[in-house]
Structures are given as structure tokens and as C-alpha cells.
Amino acid sequence: MRPIRRDLVSVSDKSNLEVLAGAFKAHGVEVLSTGGTARALMELGVDVVKVSDYTGAPEILGGRVKTLHPKIHGGILALPTAAHEEEAAAHDIPPIDLVVVNLYPFRETVENPECTFAEAVEQIDIGGPTMVRSAAKNWTRVGVVVNPADYGDVSATLDANAGALDSRMRRRLSREAFAHTAAYDAAISTWLARHDENGEAMEEEAVTPWLAVT
């Protein structure tokens, strides 16, 4: 088990963040973050490196593109092999060992009857699921946390293992991450199936049954 040295945190739900903040400070973890999450962590006394400073690429398109960068995804997806480590070093891509992400609140947004089609579309997360799936795929090296309720277990595991996550914990978190992104995409698919190409809500009988995932 290798200690967590670098972590990326980007969360819409900031509950229990103080639990992770304490663990990061205790174990000397370098924390990469964006926007409101970066501000929240700094308020908790965590030294944060902004993702835009880390990658050298600014946030663009009104925040639609923040973390979609080879230095982020290469750092998450690189295997601990000589070939990958050599290639990553050649491109100045340090490893990212832990990804803590929960997604834009799409389901909560569309529950509001006043929500417009355009507002709903802007709450379809792109970078978040990509990071989650990348980390979950590479669970043999990378930890991924999508549920604030897991922060306590993660912190305790880091304390028990000198700042590392054991393979059982990483595998469990990977399964939870894939379930999380699957449910998120199902919610989007269900919502889209209930609206026509102009964004107008359709009568229930007009909804394509196989898309109406619950």
C-alpha cells in the first residue's frame, strides 16, 4: 500500500468535508480542487492547489471545462508500471491517488417545478463522472469517494494504514462509484425521456417506455 500523496476534491455536497480536511492535514496530502470546494477546504485550514494552476489551463466555457485535462486524467489513470511511470514523468504528470467527487445536483434541480430545460441541462455533470469512472476503473491504485457518509471510514483507514487505503476499501469504493454514476445517468435518461426535442414536458403516455428508467 502506498500512502495517499495527492488528492483531487470537487464536491457539490460539502457535508462532512471537515472530516476529510483533518485527514488531509494529518497525513500531509497535497489537495487539488476547484471553485467553491477549494474555498471550503481553505476555510477548514487545508492548503489547496487550484486545478487551473496545477494544469496551467484556465477554467473555460463558463465553467463547463475545468478538470478535463491530461494532467488530471493521466494522473488518475496511470498504472504503477514502469512503462506508465516513465511516460507520465516524460509529460510531467504526477500520480493522483485519491479522487473525492460528488456530482452536480441534477436530480434535486429537476425536482423543482420551476426548473427550466436549460437550467436542468447545465446540471448535467461531465467532468465529475469522468473523474469518478477513471478512478473507479483504476481502483487497484486509486481511491474514489462519492458519498460524504464514507469520509469517516476513509479517514479511519488512512489513520490505520499510515496514510494509505487498503485494497478492500479501494474495491468497495469503486463499486459504490460505478453505482453512483449509473444512477445519475439513469436519472438524466429518465428526465430526457419525459421531454421533447424542444424541452417541453410530454404526456406520460408519450414517454418511450424503455427510457423511463426508475
Secondary structure as UniProt FT lines:
FT   STRAND          6..11
FT   TURN            15..16
FT   HELIX           17..26
FT   TURN            27..28
FT   STRAND          30..33
FT   HELIX           35..43
FT   TURN            44..45
FT   STRAND          48..50
FT   HELIX           51..55
FT   HELIX           61..63
FT   HELIX           70..77
FT   HELIX           82..90
FT   TURN            91..92
FT   STRAND          98..102
FT   HELIX           106..110
FT   TURN            113..114
FT   HELIX           117..122
FT   HELIX           127..137
FT   TURN            138..141
FT   STRAND          143..145
FT   HELIX           148..150
FT   HELIX           151..160
FT   TURN            161..163
FT   HELIX           167..193
FT   TURN            197..198
FT   HELIX           204..206
FT   HELIX           209..211
//
